[in-house]
């Protein structure tokens, strides 16, 4: 160490002297830091030498030479080799003869290592040789920084600082294997506190990459997140936050009990050099983790020792707990400093194995909110806490035995004493009786008629809303608790019970602070030798919830019946209106020389009639008009709208309107009529016998079906939108020239719709059925309808079957 004289304070030093003093202080601080690092690194080397001496029986000089030889053979510094020696159980055996599978590769161009590297590393602060590659230099820096790491959390932060530039790491996680097979997050960096809390304790689940790594001691390289999520449960919220991750075993003893996780936001594979680098980092971490371990040590002191001696002599299941606090002072867990052998009956381990472990590690039930609040309450107030009884099953001699326990927590010298109290059969029977009364919302009561002493269970007081401090009510006073109109009946039943021993089972109502309750009182008398009643046994049950449900059900049924009657009356009225407004012909019609069969089938499901309708008339000029329409909805409104459209359409065409003009006016009528029923679809066709021309237009309606020459096809639809859908619709006409023997079918959508199939499939079924059931004589429409319709129709069906007399010929225009 160098030193220089400093100018005394107050001597009026010049500015140049001040700068000189600052440089001296800086050099001295740097020298102190260097010496401190040298001492810490030397301590690691000396500890590794001691491990080699203890296992091989060699001298200190020989141990130093052994470390130097191993370092040179593996291409490492002596400090790196010391960390590996402290962490790798294989290093405690025969000396290494070459690099292991997990070691970093030797320096380029120097098989077996870099000559002189070990001697240079004997002084841990010596600079790295210029020929060392970047990976070796990075490992050397990590080895030097590890001497300042004191906890697994510090180690995680140190690793992230080194691996972020070297391996592209964005987060680091360190998991330790729990004795029960799960994982405990002992260190993390690069992840937030919420995610760390969510993944702090991992049960022994299948599909967890860290658990698989610890089982077979082989790394897992998760480089394709879509494929990896099918095999593993990925950590993250969401998991896509890290698209690639590596999990490597860290052997701190005979088995791998720590797993190192390196998480990257970028996807893609880990290059071979990065993989080897991460394996070497895991080797270095093993030595550092071995020096401070991951299991908390039992607290030393007179209190724990004294309590352990006391607990060892007591035939109870008990533990002494010391609270573990965070840096802010909050309690996050408890350490077991003393335990009895009987605690194994509940926890599953012997008392000696529990000492030094965390409570949440040994007793997962301790993580429940109720027990945590109870422990914290006792710790803060000093008042004991006793939890509710719980069932616990254990196997004794191959037979499962179910026992009931409750937990009691008491404060002791800054810690807690946790005791399990096992209940005997009478306690369990009493608890079952209390549970039965609570679940059935009933309670028992007795009245001694000789001493006039009454006894009620706690549930009876709860049912009547009566303060237990006021005591139970005498049997003769019980009718006074009923409502006035029901008290006389209860009074007569009680007098008959007391005087004649006649049992009673009577419902009555009572008024409580929670409102009127519906109760059931059942009682019987116990008679003496002379047959006189001496005691009454009974129970009271609260039937309020069931009674309210019954009343609600009755009211609902009444409303349903009323609504059903209204709907039935409306259906009857609508059906009569429909029959009056849409009379069905008894035989085929013959307008303009055609033969027309008509079918109208109302829906069979529901209570409302629909708005399907038709028109088939001969116009004054000898042409024929055919119309099929469907008004949206059902009921009287739909029938009224149907009538309005049906008669208006016929009147417009008869007075000279074109088909498209009639549709446009009907659209205006539907939009502006007061009380109109929304929308409607329609197809209109005008047949001119001269030339057999069929002009037709449509408004959102399925197209007509043409059958000719044993084949069926649908006519191409011209433009047209639903009536009532818009104020400016566009309608177009289409023309089809018919030939002798042709058949045109106009229909509503009820014929082709069959949920959940599409409308296209329904149209295909209609075409197939029309071809399959086509005959020339009358009555074939019924066969077609039978083939198309289901047993129960959900919508009305209206069909016009139009036939051109004569033989079939040619194609339609």
C-alpha positions in Angstrom: 0.0 0.0 0.0 1.3 3.5 -0.9 0.7 6.6 1.1 1.4 10.3 0.8 1.2 13.1 3.2 -2.1 15.0 3.1 -2.2 18.7 3.6 -3.8 19.5 7.0 -7.2 21.1 7.0 -7.4 24.8 7.2 -3.9 25.2 5.9 -5.1 27.2 2.9 -4.3 24.5 0.3 -4.4 25.7 -3.3 -6.9 24.2 -5.8 -4.1 22.1 -7.3 -3.4 20.7 -3.8 -7.1 19.8 -3.5 -7.1 17.9 -6.8 -3.9 16.1 -5.7 -5.6 15.0 -2.4 -8.6 13.7 -4.3 -6.4 11.6 -6.5 -4.6 10.2 -3.5 -7.9 9.3 -1.8 -9.2 7.7 -5.0 -6.0 5.6 -5.3 -6.2 4.5 -1.7 -9.9 3.5 -2.1 -9.1 1.5 -5.2 -6.2 -0.2 -3.4 -8.5 -1.1 -0.5 -11.1 -2.5 -2.9 -8.4 -4.6 -4.6 -7.1 -6.0 -1.3 -10.7 -6.7 -0.1 -11.4 -8.6 -3.4 -8.1 -10.4 -3.1 -8.9 -11.5 0.5 -12.3 -12.8 -0.4 -11.1 -14.7 -3.5 -8.2 -16.1 -1.4 -10.7 -17.4 1.1 -12.5 -19.3 -1.7 -9.3 -20.9 -2.9 -8.3 -21.8 0.7 -11.7 -23.4 1.3 -11.3 -25.5 -1.9 -7.8 -26.5 -0.8 -9.2 -27.7 2.5 -11.8 -29.8 0.7 -9.1 -31.5 -1.4 -6.9 -32.1 1.7 -9.8 -33.6 3.7 -10.8 -36.0 0.9 -7.4 -37.0 -0.4 -5.2 -36.7 2.7 -2.6 -34.6 0.9 -0.7 -31.6 2.2 -1.7 -28.0 1.6 1.0 -27.6 -1.0 -0.2 -30.7 -2.8 -3.8 -29.5 -2.7 -2.7 -26.2 -4.3 -0.9 -28.0 -7.0 -3.9 -30.3 -7.6 -6.2 -27.3 -8.0 -3.7 -25.7 -10.4 -3.4 -28.8 -12.5 -7.2 -29.2 -12.7 -7.6 -25.6 -13.7 -4.9 -25.8 -16.4 -6.4 -29.1 -17.8 -9.9 -27.6 -18.0 -8.8 -24.1 -19.2 -10.1 -22.3 -16.1 -8.6 -20.0 -13.5 -7.8 -21.3 -10.1 -10.7 -19.3 -8.7 -13.1 -20.9 -11.2 -11.7 -24.3 -10.4 -12.2 -23.6 -6.7 -15.8 -22.8 -7.2 -16.3 -26.0 -9.2 -14.4 -28.0 -6.6 -16.7 -26.7 -3.8 -19.9 -27.4 -5.8 -19.1 -30.5 -7.9 -19.2 -33.8 -5.9 -17.2 -35.4 -8.6 -14.4 -33.0 -7.9 -13.9 -34.5 -4.5 -12.8 -37.8 -6.1 -9.8 -38.4 -8.2 -8.2 -35.4 -9.9 -9.6 -34.2 -13.2 -7.8 -35.4 -16.3 -9.6 -33.2 -18.7 -12.7 -31.0 -19.2 -16.1 -32.4 -18.4 -19.2 -32.4 -20.6 -20.4 -29.2 -18.8 -17.1 -27.3 -18.8 -16.4 -24.5 -21.2 -14.1 -25.5 -24.2 -10.4 -24.8 -23.9 -9.0 -21.6 -25.4 -8.7 -21.6 -29.1 -5.4 -23.1 -30.5 -4.4 -24.5 -27.0 -5.7 -28.0 -26.5 -5.8 -28.9 -22.9 -5.8 -25.3 -21.7 -3.7 -22.2 -21.8 -0.2 -22.7 -20.4 0.6 -20.4 -17.5 -3.1 -19.6 -17.0 -3.3 -21.5 -13.7 -0.3 -19.8 -12.2 -1.6 -16.4 -13.2 -4.9 -17.3 -11.6 -3.2 -18.2 -8.3 -3.5 -14.6 -7.6 -7.2 -14.1 -8.2 -6.9 -10.4 -9.1 -4.3 -10.9 -11.8 -5.4 -9.7 -15.3 -6.6 -12.3 -17.8 -4.1 -13.3 -20.6 -4.7 -11.5 -23.8 -5.2 -14.8 -25.7 -8.2 -15.8 -23.5 -11.4 -15.8 -25.5 -14.5 -13.8 -24.5 -16.3 -16.7 -22.9 -13.4 -17.6 -20.6 -13.0 -14.0 -19.6 -16.7 -13.7 -18.8 -16.4 -16.8 -16.6 -13.4 -15.4 -14.8 -15.3 -12.1 -14.1 -18.3 -14.2 -12.8 -16.0 -16.2 -10.6 -14.5 -13.0 -9.0 -18.0 -11.5 -8.5 -19.3 -14.6 -6.8 -17.1 -14.0 -3.8 -19.3 -11.0 -3.0 -22.6 -12.9 -3.2 -24.1 -13.8 0.1 -27.7 -15.0 -0.6 -29.4 -16.9 -3.5 -31.2 -13.7 -4.3 -27.9 -11.8 -4.7 -26.7 -14.7 -6.8 -29.7 -14.4 -9.2 -29.0 -10.7 -9.6 -25.3 -11.3 -10.3 -26.1 -14.0 -12.9 -28.5 -11.7 -14.7 -25.9 -9.0 -14.8 -23.4 -11.4 -16.5 -25.8 -13.4 -18.6 -27.7 -10.5 -20.1 -24.8 -9.5 -22.5 -23.3 -13.0 -22.7 -26.4 -15.1 -23.4 -29.2 -12.6 -24.1 -30.8 -13.4 -20.7 -33.8 -11.2 -19.7 -34.6 -13.0 -16.4 -33.0 -15.5 -14.1 -34.8 -17.9 -11.6 -33.3 -20.3 -9.0 -35.5 -23.1 -7.8 -34.5 -25.4 -4.9 -36.0 -28.9 -4.5 -38.3 -29.3 -1.5 -38.2 -32.5 0.6 -41.8 -33.2 -0.4 -40.9 -33.1 -4.1 -42.0 -29.6 -5.1 -39.9 -26.5 -5.8 -39.1 -23.3 -3.8 -38.1 -20.1 -5.6 -35.0 -19.1 -3.6 -33.7 -16.3 -6.0 -34.9 -14.4 -9.0 -34.0 -11.3 -11.1 -35.8 -9.7 -14.0 -39.3 -10.7 -12.9 -41.8 -8.7 -11.0 -42.9 -9.3 -7.4 -46.3 -10.5 -8.4 -45.1 -13.2 -10.7 -42.5 -14.2 -8.1 -45.2 -14.6 -5.5 -47.4 -16.6 -7.9 -44.6 -19.1 -8.7 -42.8 -19.0 -5.3 -44.0 -22.5 -4.3 -44.5 -25.1 -7.1 -46.1 -28.5 -6.1 -44.7 -31.7 -7.6 -46.7 -31.4 -10.8 -46.2 -33.3 -14.1 -45.1 -31.1 -17.0 -42.7 -28.8 -15.1 -39.4 -28.4 -16.8 -37.4 -27.6 -13.6 -38.7 -30.8 -12.0 -37.7 -32.9 -15.0 -34.2 -31.3 -14.9 -33.7 -32.1 -11.3 -35.0 -35.7 -11.8 -32.6 -36.7 -14.6 -29.9 -34.0 -14.1 -30.0 -33.0 -17.8 -30.6 -29.5 -19.1 -33.8 -28.5 -20.9 -33.6 -26.1 -23.9 -37.1 -24.7 -24.6 -36.6 -22.9 -27.9 -40.1 -23.2 -29.6 -42.8 -21.8 -27.4 -45.7 -23.3 -29.4 -44.3 -26.8 -29.2 -43.0 -26.3 -25.6 -46.4 -25.2 -24.3 -47.8 -28.6 -25.3 -45.3 -30.5 -23.2 -44.7 -28.1 -20.2 -46.5 -25.7 -18.0 -44.6 -22.5 -18.9 -43.9 -19.8 -16.3 -45.0 -16.3 -17.1 -48.1 -14.0 -17.3 -48.5 -14.4 -20.2 -45.9 -17.2 -21.0 -45.2 -15.5 -24.4 -43.3 -12.9 -22.4 -40.3 -15.2 -22.7 -40.2 -17.0 -26.0 -37.2 -19.2 -25.1 -35.8 -20.5 -21.9 -33.1 -22.8 -20.6 -33.2 -24.9 -17.4 -29.9 -26.4 -16.0 -29.2 -28.6 -13.0 -26.9 -27.1 -10.3 -25.5 -30.0 -8.2 -24.7 -28.7 -4.7 -24.2 -32.2 -3.3 -24.6 -35.8 -4.3 -27.8 -34.9 -6.2 -29.0 -31.9 -8.2 -31.2 -30.0 -5.8 -31.1 -26.5 -7.4 -32.2 -25.6 -10.9 -31.0 -22.5 -12.8 -33.5 -20.9 -15.2 -32.4 -18.5 -18.0 -35.4 -16.8 -19.7 -35.1 -14.8 -22.9 -37.7 -12.5 -24.7 -36.2 -13.5 -28.1 -37.1 -16.9 -29.5 -34.9 -19.3 -31.4 -32.3 -21.8 -30.4 -29.4 -21.4 -28.0 -26.1 -21.5 -30.0 -23.7 -24.3 -29.0 -21.3 -21.8 -27.5 -24.1 -20.3 -25.4 -25.1 -23.7 -24.2 -21.6 -24.6 -23.1 -21.2 -21.2 -21.4 -24.4 -21.7 -19.4 -23.3 -25.2 -18.3 -20.0 -23.7 -17.1 -22.0 -21.0 -15.2 -24.0 -23.7 -13.5 -20.8 -25.4 -12.3 -19.5 -22.1 -10.8 -22.9 -21.5 -9.1 -22.9 -24.9 -7.5 -19.8 -24.0 -5.4 -21.3 -20.7 -4.3 -24.7 -22.2 -3.4 -22.9 -25.0 -1.4 -21.2 -22.4 0.8 -24.4 -20.8 2.1 -26.9 -23.5 1.4 -30.7 -23.1 0.8 -32.1 -24.6 4.0 -32.6 -22.3 7.0 -30.6 -23.4 10.0 -32.4 -23.9 13.3 -32.1 -21.0 15.7 -29.7 -21.4 18.5 -30.4 -20.1 21.9 -31.6 -21.1 25.3 -35.3 -20.8 24.5 -35.3 -23.3 21.7 -33.2 -25.8 23.6 -35.3 -25.4 26.7 -38.6 -25.8 24.8 -37.2 -28.8 22.9 -36.4 -30.5 26.2 -39.9 -29.8 27.5 -41.6 -30.9 24.3 -39.6 -34.1 24.2 -41.2 -35.1 27.5 -44.8 -34.3 26.6 -47.1 -36.7 24.8 -48.6 -34.0 22.6 -48.2 -32.8 19.0 -46.5 -29.3 19.2 -44.0 -27.0 17.6 -42.0 -23.9 18.5 -42.1 -21.4 15.7 -39.9 -18.4 15.1 -41.3 -15.7 12.7 -39.3 -15.0 9.6 -39.5 -11.4 8.4 -38.8 -9.5 5.2 -36.6 -6.5 5.1 -39.6 -4.3 5.8 -40.4 -6.3 8.9 -43.5 -8.2 7.6 -43.8 -11.8 8.6 -43.7 -14.1 5.5 -43.2 -17.6 7.1 -42.2 -19.4 10.3 -39.1 -21.5 11.2 -39.6 -24.7 13.3 -37.1 -24.5 16.1 -38.5 -27.4 18.3 -41.0 -30.2 17.7 -42.3 -33.3 19.4 -42.3 -36.7 17.9 -46.1 -36.8 18.0 -46.1 -33.9 15.5 -45.3 -36.5 12.9 -48.8 -37.9 13.2 -50.1 -34.7 11.5 -47.2 -33.5 9.4 -45.8 -36.9 8.3 -42.2 -36.5 9.4 -40.4 -37.2 12.6 -40.0 -34.4 15.1 -36.2 -34.3 14.6 -36.6 -33.9 10.8 -38.8 -30.9 11.3 -36.3 -28.7 13.1 -34.9 -26.0 10.9 -37.5 -26.2 8.2 -40.2 -23.7 7.3 -43.8 -24.3 8.5 -45.2 -23.9 4.9 -42.8 -26.4 3.7 -43.8 -29.1 6.2 -47.5 -28.2 6.6 -49.2 -26.9 3.4 -52.4 -26.4 5.4 -50.6 -23.7 7.3 -50.8 -21.5 4.2 -54.6 -21.2 4.7 -55.8 -17.7 5.3 -57.5 -18.5 8.7 -54.3 -20.0 10.3 -52.1 -17.3 8.9 -54.3 -14.7 10.3 -54.5 -16.5 13.6 -50.7 -16.8 13.9 -50.2 -13.1 13.1 -53.0 -12.1 15.5 -51.3 -14.1 18.3 -47.9 -12.6 17.4 -49.2 -9.1 17.5 -51.6 -9.2 20.5 -50.3 -12.1 22.5 -53.8 -13.6 22.7 -54.1 -17.4 21.9 -55.8 -18.5 18.7 -57.8 -21.7 18.3 -58.9 -22.8 14.8 -62.0 -24.8 13.9 -61.8 -28.6 14.0 -60.5 -30.4 10.8 -60.3 -34.1 9.8 -57.0 -35.8 9.3 -56.5 -39.4 8.0 -53.4 -41.5 8.8 -52.6 -45.1 8.2 -51.9 -47.3 11.3 -51.0 -50.9 10.7 -52.2 -50.7 7.1 -55.6 -49.4 8.2 -56.8 -45.8 7.4 -57.8 -44.0 10.6 -59.7 -40.7 10.5 -59.1 -38.3 13.4 -60.4 -34.9 14.3 -58.0 -32.1 15.4 -58.0 -28.4 16.1 -55.0 -26.1 16.1 -54.1 -23.8 19.0 -51.5 -21.1 18.8 -49.9 -19.3 21.8 -47.2 -16.7 22.1 -43.8 -17.6 23.8 -40.8 -15.2 24.1 -41.2 -13.6 20.7 -42.2 -16.9 19.0 -45.2 -19.1 18.8 -46.2 -22.5 20.1 -48.4 -24.4 17.7 -50.3 -27.3 19.3 -52.7 -29.9 17.7 -55.5 -31.0 20.0 -57.0 -34.3 19.1 -60.7 -34.7 20.0 -62.1 -37.9 21.5 -65.3 -39.6 20.3 -67.6 -37.6 22.6 -66.2 -34.4 21.2 -66.6 -35.6 17.7 -70.2 -36.7 18.4 -71.0 -33.3 19.8 -69.5 -31.6 16.8 -71.4 -33.8 14.5 -74.7 -32.9 16.3 -73.9 -29.2 16.1 -73.1 -29.5 12.3 -76.4 -31.5 11.8 -78.4 -28.7 13.5 -76.6 -26.0 11.5 -77.0 -27.8 8.1 -80.7 -28.7 8.8 -81.4 -25.3 10.3 -83.1 -27.0 13.3 -82.5 -27.2 17.1 -83.6 -29.5 19.9 -85.4 -28.4 23.1 -86.5 -30.1 26.3 -89.0 -29.0 29.0 -89.1 -30.7 32.5 -92.7 -30.5 33.5 -91.9 -31.2 37.2 -89.2 -28.7 37.7 -90.3 -26.3 35.0 -86.7 -26.2 33.7 -86.3 -25.7 29.9 -83.2 -26.4 27.8 -82.6 -25.2 24.3 -79.7 -25.8 21.9 -78.0 -22.8 20.5 -79.6 -23.3 17.1 -83.1 -22.8 18.7 -82.0 -19.4 20.0 -80.7 -18.6 16.5 -84.0 -19.7 14.8 -86.2 -17.5 17.1 -83.7 -14.6 17.0 -83.6 -14.7 20.8 -80.6 -13.6 23.0 -79.3 -16.7 24.9 -78.8 -14.5 27.9 -82.6 -14.2 28.3 -82.8 -18.0 28.6 -85.4 -20.4 27.0 -89.1 -20.0 27.0 -91.4 -22.2 29.1 -93.5 -24.6 27.0 -96.8 -23.0 28.0 -95.4 -19.6 26.9 -94.3 -20.9 23.5 -97.6 -20.0 21.7 -96.9 -16.4 22.7 -94.0 -16.4 20.1 -96.4 -17.3 17.2 -98.2 -14.7 15.1 -101.6 -13.7 16.7 -103.7 -15.6 14.1 -101.8 -18.8 14.6 -101.3 -18.7 18.4 -104.6 -20.3 19.3 -103.9 -23.5 17.3 -100.4 -23.8 18.8 -101.8 -23.2 22.3 -104.4 -26.0 21.9 -101.7 -28.4 20.6 -99.4 -27.6 23.6 -102.2 -28.1 26.1 -103.1 -31.5 24.6 -99.4 -32.5 24.7 -99.0 -31.6 28.4 -102.4 -32.9 29.5 -102.9 -36.0 27.4 -99.4 -36.7 26.1 -100.7 -36.3 22.6 -97.6 -35.7 20.2 -97.7 -32.7 17.9 -96.3 -31.7 14.6 -97.5 -28.2 13.8 -96.3 -25.4 11.5 -96.5 -21.8 12.6 -95.1 -18.4 11.9 -93.1 -16.2 14.3 -91.7 -12.7 14.1 -88.0 -12.3 14.6 -85.5 -9.4 14.2 -84.8 -10.9 10.7 -88.5 -10.8 9.7 -91.3 -13.4 9.7 -90.1 -17.0 9.8 -92.0 -20.2 8.9 -91.3 -22.8 11.6 -92.2 -26.4 12.3 -92.6 -27.6 15.9 -92.4 -31.4 16.6 -92.7 -32.7 20.2 -93.6 -35.7 22.2 -94.1 -36.4 25.9 -92.2 -38.7 28.2 -94.6 -40.2 30.8 -93.9 -41.4 34.3 -95.0 -44.7 36.0 -98.6 -43.5 36.3 -98.7 -42.4 32.6 -98.6 -38.7 33.4 -96.3 -36.6 31.1 -93.2 -35.5 33.1 -90.9 -34.3 30.2 -91.3 -33.0 26.7 -88.7 -33.6 24.0 -89.0 -31.8 20.7 -87.3 -29.8 18.0 -87.9 -26.6 16.0 -87.0 -26.4 12.3 -86.8 -23.2 10.2 -88.7 -23.8 7.0 -88.7 -20.2 5.8 -86.5 -20.8 2.7 -88.6 -23.8 1.6 -91.9 -22.1 2.2 -90.8 -19.1 0.2 -89.7 -21.3 -2.6 -93.1 -23.1 -2.5 -95.0 -19.8 -2.6 -92.8 -18.5 -5.5 -93.5 -21.8 -7.4 -97.2 -21.5 -6.8 -97.2 -17.8 -8.0 -95.1 -18.8 -11.0 -97.5 -21.6 -12.0 -100.4 -19.2 -11.6 -98.7 -16.6 -13.8 -97.9 -19.3 -16.4 -101.5 -20.5 -16.5 -102.8 -17.0 -16.9 -100.4 -16.3 -19.7 -101.2 -19.6 -21.3 -104.9 -18.7 -21.3 -104.2 -15.3 -22.8 -102.1 -16.8 -25.6 -104.6 -19.5 -26.3 -107.4 -16.9 -26.6 -105.1 -14.8 -28.9 -104.4 -17.9 -31.0 -108.1 -18.7 -31.3 -108.8 -15.1 -32.4 -105.9 -15.0 -34.9 -106.9 -18.4 -36.3 -110.5 -17.2 -36.9 -109.3 -14.0 -38.5 -107.0 -16.0 -40.7 -109.7 -18.3 -41.8 -111.9 -15.4 -42.6 -109.3 -13.4 -44.4 -107.5 -16.3 -46.2 -110.0 -19.0 -47.2 -108.5 -22.1 -48.6 -110.0 -23.5 -51.9 -111.6 -27.0 -51.6 -110.3 -28.1 -55.1 -107.6 -27.0 -57.5 -107.9 -23.6 -59.2 -107.7 -23.0 -62.9 -106.8 -19.3 -63.6 -105.8 -18.5 -67.2 -105.9 -22.1 -68.2 -103.4 -23.3 -65.5 -104.0 -25.8 -62.8 -103.1 -24.5 -59.3 -103.0 -26.5 -56.0 -102.8 -24.6 -52.8 -101.6 -25.8 -49.4 -101.5 -23.9 -46.1 -100.2 -25.7 -43.0 -100.0 -23.7 -39.7 -97.2 -24.3 -37.2 -97.7 -27.1 -34.7 -95.3 -25.7 -32.0 -96.2 -22.6 -30.0 -99.6 -21.0 -29.5 -99.5 -18.2 -32.1 -100.5 -18.3 -35.7 -98.2 -16.8 -38.3 -98.5 -14.3 -41.2 -98.0 -16.6 -44.3 -100.5 -15.9 -47.1 -101.1 -16.4 -50.8 -103.2 -15.1 -53.7 -104.1 -17.0 -56.9 -106.6 -15.1 -59.1 -107.4 -14.4 -62.7 -107.2 -10.7 -63.7 -109.8 -8.9 -65.7 -107.5 -9.0 -68.9 -107.3 -12.8 -68.7 -103.8 -13.0 -67.1 -103.2 -14.8 -63.8 -101.7 -13.3 -60.6 -99.8 -15.4 -58.1 -98.6 -14.0 -54.8 -96.9 -15.8 -51.8 -95.9 -13.7 -48.8 -94.6 -14.1 -45.2 -95.0 -11.4 -42.5 -92.4 -11.4 -39.8 -93.7 -12.6 -36.4 -96.9 -14.3 -35.2 -100.2 -13.5 -33.6 -103.0 -11.0 -34.2 -100.6 -8.2 -35.4 -99.1 -10.5 -38.0 -102.5 -11.6 -39.3 -103.6 -7.9 -39.6 -100.5 -7.0 -41.5 -101.0 -10.1 -43.8 -104.5 -9.0 -44.6 -103.5 -5.5 -45.4 -100.7 -6.6 -47.8 -102.8 -9.4 -49.4 -105.7 -7.2 -50.4 -103.6 -4.1 -51.3 -101.4 -6.2 -53.6 -104.3 -7.6 -55.5 -106.0 -4.2 -55.8 -102.8 -2.5 -57.1 -102.2 -5.1 -59.8 -105.8 -5.2 -60.9 -105.8 -1.4 -61.3 -102.8 -1.6 -63.6 -99.7 -1.4 -61.4 -96.6 -3.3 -62.5 -95.2 -5.9 -60.3 -92.2 -3.7 -59.2 -94.5 -0.7 -58.8 -96.8 -2.7 -56.6 -93.8 -3.9 -54.4 -92.5 -0.3 -54.1 -95.9 1.0 -53.0 -96.4 -1.9 -50.5 -93.0 -1.1 -49.0 -94.1 2.5 -48.5 -97.4 1.3 -47.0 -95.6 -1.0 -44.6 -93.1 1.8 -43.5 -95.8 4.4 -42.8 -98.8 2.4 -41.7 -99.5 3.0 -38.0 -99.0 -0.1 -36.0 -97.3 -2.0 -38.9 -95.7 -5.3 -38.0 -92.1 -4.7 -39.1 -91.0 -6.5 -42.3 -92.4 -9.0 -44.8 -91.1 -11.0 -47.7 -93.1 -11.6 -51.0 -92.9 -13.1 -54.4 -95.3 -11.9 -57.2 -95.8 -13.5 -60.6 -98.0 -12.6 -63.6 -98.7 -15.2 -66.2 -99.7 -14.2 -69.7 -101.3 -17.1 -71.6 -100.4 -15.6 -75.0 -96.8 -16.8 -75.3 -96.9 -18.5 -71.9 -94.8 -15.6 -70.4 -94.3 -15.6 -66.6 -93.1 -12.2 -65.3 -92.1 -12.2 -61.6 -90.5 -10.0 -58.9 -89.5 -10.6 -55.3 -88.8 -8.8 -52.1 -86.4 -10.9 -50.0 -88.2 -14.1 -50.8 -86.9 -17.6 -51.8 -86.9 -18.1 -55.6 -89.6 -20.2 -57.5 -88.7 -23.8 -58.3 -89.1 -24.9 -62.0 -89.6 -28.5 -62.9 -89.1 -29.4 -66.6 -88.3 -32.7 -68.2 -87.7 -34.6 -65.0 -85.2 -31.9 -63.8 -85.6 -29.1 -61.2 -83.9 -25.8 -61.0 -84.4 -22.4 -59.2 -85.1 -19.3 -61.2 -82.5 -16.6 -61.0 -83.6 -14.0 -58.5 -83.9 -10.4 -59.7 -83.0 -7.5 -57.3 -85.3 -7.1 -54.3 -85.1 -6.4 -50.6 -87.5 -7.1 -47.7 -90.5 -4.9 -47.5 -90.2 -2.5 -44.7 -86.4 -2.7 -44.5 -85.5 0.6 -46.2 -87.2 3.7 -47.6 -85.5 3.5 -51.0 -85.7 -0.1 -52.2 -84.8 -1.3 -55.7 -87.0 -4.0 -57.3 -86.4 -5.7 -60.7 -88.6 -8.0 -62.9 -87.5 -11.3 -64.4 -89.2 -13.3 -67.2 -89.5 -17.0 -67.8 -91.2 -18.6 -70.8 -93.1 -21.7 -69.7 -93.8 -24.8 -71.9 -96.5 -27.4 -71.8 -96.0 -29.8 -68.8 -93.9 -27.2 -66.8 -94.4 -26.9 -63.1 -93.7 -23.8 -61.0 -93.7 -24.0 -57.1 -94.0 -20.9 -55.0 -93.5 -21.3 -51.2 -92.7 -19.7 -47.9 -89.5 -20.3 -46.0 -91.3 -22.7 -43.5 -91.1 -25.4 -46.2 -87.3 -25.4 -46.5 -86.0 -24.2 -43.1 -85.0 -26.9 -40.6 -82.7 -25.6 -37.9 -79.8 -26.0 -37.5 -79.1 -26.8 -41.2 -78.5 -24.0 -43.6 -81.2 -22.6 -46.0 -79.1 -23.8 -49.0 -79.4 -27.4 -47.7 -83.2 -26.9 -47.4 -83.4 -25.7 -51.0 -81.5 -28.8 -52.2 -83.9 -31.0 -50.3 -86.9 -29.3 -51.9 -85.5 -29.8 -55.4 -84.7 -33.4 -54.8 -88.1 -34.2 -53.3 -89.9 -32.4 -56.2 -88.2 -34.6 -58.8 -88.7 -37.8 -56.7 -92.4 -37.2 -56.1 -93.5 -35.6 -59.4 -96.6 -37.1 -60.9 -99.1 -35.6 -63.4 -102.4 -36.2 -61.7 -103.8 -33.9 -58.9 -102.9 -34.6 -55.3 -99.1 -34.9 -55.7 -98.6 -31.8 -53.6 -99.5 -33.7 -50.5 -96.9 -36.3 -51.2 -94.2 -33.6 -51.6 -95.2 -31.9 -48.3 -95.1 -35.2 -46.4 -91.5 -35.8 -47.7 -90.3 -32.3 -46.8 -91.9 -31.5 -43.4 -90.9 -32.9 -40.0 -93.4 -34.3 -37.6 -93.5 -31.0 -35.7 -93.5 -27.8 -37.7 -92.0 -24.7 -36.1 -93.3 -22.3 -38.7 -96.3 -21.9 -41.0 -96.0 -23.3 -44.6 -97.7 -21.9 -47.6 -97.3 -23.4 -51.1 -98.7 -22.7 -54.6 -98.1 -25.6 -57.1 -98.7 -24.2 -60.6 -98.9 -26.6 -63.6 -99.0 -25.8 -67.4 -101.2 -28.4 -69.1 -99.8 -30.4 -72.0 -96.6 -32.3 -72.7 -93.2 -31.0 -71.4 -90.7 -29.5 -73.8 -87.6 -27.2 -74.2 -85.8 -24.9 -71.8 -87.0 -21.8 -70.1 -85.9 -18.5 -71.5 
